[in-house]
Amino acid sequence: ARGGAPEVVYAFTLDRRQQVNIALETTGSFDGALYLRAGNCEAASAEVACNDDEGDTNHSRVVQALDPGQYFVFVDGFGRGRGSYTLTLNAQDVPSVAEVCQNATPLAANTPVTGQLTAQDFNVFTARCGNNARGGERVYRLEVPQESRLQLHEESDYDGVLYMRRACGDPGTEVDCNDDAEDTQHARINAVVPAGTYYVYSDAYRPGTG
């Protein structure tokens, strides 16, 4: 949304931690774009999330867990796009990062686990690959007793994203991330790591899939 299209800005305030689901639907040939800033409307550095196309050029969506505060929603256009649109915002209470991390499911070597992501799962975490992994996720805790080569493989019936961190709530400790291995339904991590506790995230490329 860096072109010459006009934009309209909306503001909302959260008094508690919630997950927002912001949906933009445009009409005709209008290719809309949607982005969100926290606290400072004017600062590009305050951007929290951005989405251009969600499925097609007439739809954009941001799903994000947010702490209390003021936020600004920008309805923009791709290039010089402009036209009519409908904007919808829904919010629901979401657990804290600490709560999710504390309840992470133990993951054991050589023991496959199965699960299912739904549209009701919260998008608490993001990743550096896979469109920032904007879907809901499940978090697993892995204890590595000594330096080891880890091979993590995920097979899903949707476009999944697999990533791993050293500290559950700190995105700066991300060890590795993979979106598509053989195809969009497979993700794979192969890494040599020292002994310690790791967190593995089974996530999705886009919201509402699983």
Summary of the structure (lengths in Angstrom):
residues: 210
radius of gyration: 18.3
end to end distance: 28.3
largest distance: 58.1
contacts: 660
relative contact order: 0.19
helix: 6%
strand: 48%
